[in-house]
């Protein structure tokens, strides 16, 4: 059952990521991959929030795995970040590549920290 849940949730996450990618054209942003940056920011926040919020032992493992690994895992994309970064370097957009790298790494960490901080007050000692 857990494989089915991960597969279905993964399909939904991948389709949502694709939708965001085609909805935000990079042409009017001078080639800056804002769609990938956006999904990775949102995904970093969501995964950290969800992992903290669902940490209690009574939370169903199949649901936790489906949401975290399936949906959020397929929604975010390190591989696309890597390819986008290399494309910027190939086009000699050094400053934009550096900005993209720094925003992705430090912005992702900030979003993840924010997700943890938002979820933390909802988690009591011993579970929710």
The 8 nearest C-alpha neighbors of each residue, nearest first, counted from 0:
[[1, 3, 2, 4, 61, 5, 6, 65],
 [0, 2, 61, 4, 3, 5, 65, 64],
 [3, 1, 5, 0, 4, 6, 65, 61],
 [2, 4, 6, 0, 1, 5, 7, 8],
 [3, 5, 1, 65, 7, 6, 2, 8],
 [6, 4, 65, 69, 2, 8, 3, 7],
 [7, 5, 9, 3, 4, 8, 2, 10],
 [6, 8, 10, 4, 9, 5, 3, 11],
 [7, 9, 70, 69, 11, 5, 10, 6],
 [10, 8, 69, 70, 6, 12, 73, 7],
 [9, 11, 7, 13, 8, 12, 14, 6],
 [10, 12, 8, 14, 9, 13, 15, 70],
 [13, 11, 74, 70, 9, 15, 73, 14],
 [14, 12, 16, 73, 74, 10, 15, 11],
 [13, 15, 17, 11, 16, 12, 10, 18],
 [14, 16, 18, 12, 17, 13, 11, 19],
 [17, 15, 13, 74, 19, 18, 14, 20],
 [16, 18, 20, 14, 15, 19, 13, 21],
 [19, 17, 15, 21, 20, 16, 22, 14],
 [18, 20, 22, 16, 17, 21, 34, 15],
 [21, 19, 17, 34, 18, 22, 23, 16],
 [20, 22, 18, 23, 19, 24, 17, 34],
 [23, 21, 19, 20, 18, 24, 34, 17],
 [22, 24, 21, 20, 34, 19, 25, 33],
 [25, 23, 26, 22, 21, 27, 20, 28],
 [24, 26, 30, 28, 27, 31, 32, 23],
 [27, 25, 30, 28, 24, 29, 31, 23],
 [26, 28, 25, 29, 24, 30, 31, 23],
 [27, 29, 25, 30, 26, 31, 24, 33],
 [30, 28, 26, 31, 27, 25, 32, 95],
 [29, 31, 25, 26, 28, 32, 27, 87],
 [30, 32, 28, 29, 25, 33, 95, 99],
 [33, 31, 34, 35, 25, 30, 36, 83],
 [32, 34, 36, 35, 31, 37, 25, 23],
 [35, 33, 37, 20, 36, 32, 23, 19],
 [36, 34, 38, 37, 33, 32, 39, 80],
 [35, 37, 33, 39, 34, 38, 40, 103],
 [36, 38, 34, 40, 35, 39, 33, 41],
 [39, 37, 41, 35, 40, 36, 75, 42],
 [38, 40, 42, 75, 36, 37, 41, 43],
 [41, 39, 37, 43, 107, 42, 38, 110],
 [42, 40, 38, 44, 39, 43, 45, 37],
 [41, 43, 39, 45, 44, 40, 75, 38],
 [44, 42, 111, 40, 46, 41, 45, 110],
 [43, 45, 111, 114, 110, 41, 42, 47],
 [46, 44, 42, 48, 47, 43, 49, 41],
 [47, 45, 49, 43, 48, 44, 50, 42],
 [46, 48, 114, 111, 50, 115, 44, 49],
 [49, 47, 114, 115, 45, 118, 51, 46],
 [48, 50, 52, 46, 51, 47, 53, 45],
 [51, 49, 47, 53, 52, 48, 46, 54],
 [52, 50, 48, 54, 49, 53, 118, 115],
 [51, 53, 49, 118, 50, 54, 48, 122],
 [52, 54, 50, 51, 55, 49, 58, 63],
 [55, 53, 51, 52, 50, 56, 58, 126],
 [54, 56, 126, 57, 53, 58, 127, 125],
 [57, 55, 58, 54, 126, 59, 53, 60],
 [56, 58, 55, 59, 126, 54, 60, 53],
 [57, 59, 56, 55, 53, 60, 54, 63],
 [60, 58, 62, 61, 57, 63, 56, 64],
 [59, 61, 63, 62, 64, 58, 65, 1],
 [62, 60, 1, 64, 59, 63, 65, 4],
 [61, 63, 65, 60, 59, 64, 66, 4],
 [64, 62, 60, 66, 65, 61, 67, 59],
 [65, 63, 67, 61, 68, 62, 66, 60],
 [66, 64, 5, 69, 62, 4, 63, 68],
 [65, 67, 70, 63, 69, 64, 68, 62],
 [68, 66, 71, 64, 65, 69, 63, 70],
 [69, 67, 72, 64, 65, 66, 71, 70],
 [70, 68, 9, 5, 65, 8, 66, 72],
 [69, 71, 12, 8, 9, 66, 73, 72],
 [72, 70, 74, 67, 73, 42, 69, 68],
 [73, 71, 68, 69, 74, 70, 75, 67],
 [72, 74, 13, 12, 9, 71, 70, 75],
 [75, 73, 12, 71, 16, 13, 72, 70],
 [76, 74, 39, 73, 42, 72, 38, 71],
 [75, 77, 78, 79, 80, 39, 74, 73],
 [76, 78, 80, 79, 81, 75, 39, 82],
 [77, 79, 81, 80, 76, 82, 83, 75],
 [80, 78, 82, 81, 77, 76, 83, 35],
 [79, 81, 77, 83, 78, 82, 84, 76],
 [82, 80, 78, 84, 79, 83, 77, 85],
 [81, 83, 79, 85, 84, 80, 86, 78],
 [84, 82, 86, 80, 85, 81, 79, 87],
 [83, 85, 81, 87, 82, 86, 96, 80],
 [84, 86, 88, 82, 87, 83, 89, 81],
 [87, 85, 89, 83, 88, 84, 82, 90],
 [86, 88, 90, 92, 84, 85, 96, 89],
 [87, 89, 91, 85, 90, 86, 92, 93],
 [90, 88, 86, 91, 87, 85, 92, 84],
 [89, 91, 87, 88, 92, 86, 93, 85],
 [92, 90, 88, 89, 93, 87, 94, 96],
 [91, 93, 87, 95, 90, 88, 94, 96],
 [94, 92, 96, 91, 95, 88, 97, 87],
 [93, 95, 97, 96, 92, 98, 99, 91],
 [94, 96, 98, 92, 97, 93, 99, 87],
 [97, 95, 93, 99, 94, 87, 98, 84],
 [96, 98, 100, 94, 99, 95, 101, 93],
 [99, 97, 95, 101, 96, 100, 102, 94],
 [100, 98, 96, 102, 97, 101, 103, 95],
 [101, 99, 97, 103, 98, 102, 96, 104],
 [100, 102, 98, 104, 103, 99, 105, 97],
 [103, 101, 106, 99, 105, 100, 104, 98],
 [104, 102, 100, 106, 101, 107, 105, 99],
 [105, 103, 107, 101, 106, 102, 100, 108],
 [104, 106, 108, 107, 102, 101, 103, 109],
 [107, 105, 102, 109, 103, 108, 104, 110],
 [108, 106, 110, 40, 104, 105, 109, 103],
 [107, 109, 111, 105, 106, 110, 112, 104],
 [108, 110, 106, 112, 107, 111, 113, 105],
 [111, 109, 44, 113, 107, 108, 112, 43],
 [110, 112, 44, 43, 108, 114, 47, 113],
 [111, 113, 109, 115, 114, 110, 108, 116],
 [114, 112, 110, 116, 111, 115, 109, 117],
 [115, 113, 48, 44, 47, 111, 117, 112],
 [114, 116, 48, 112, 118, 47, 113, 117],
 [117, 115, 113, 119, 114, 118, 112, 120],
 [116, 118, 114, 115, 119, 113, 120, 48],
 [119, 117, 48, 115, 121, 52, 116, 120],
 [118, 120, 116, 122, 121, 117, 115, 51],
 [121, 119, 122, 118, 117, 116, 123, 115],
 [122, 120, 119, 118, 123, 52, 127, 117],
 [123, 121, 127, 119, 120, 126, 52, 124],
 [124, 122, 126, 127, 125, 121, 120, 119],
 [123, 125, 126, 122, 127, 55, 121, 120],
 [124, 126, 123, 127, 55, 122, 56, 54],
 [127, 125, 55, 123, 124, 122, 56, 54],
 [126, 122, 123, 55, 125, 121, 124, 52]]
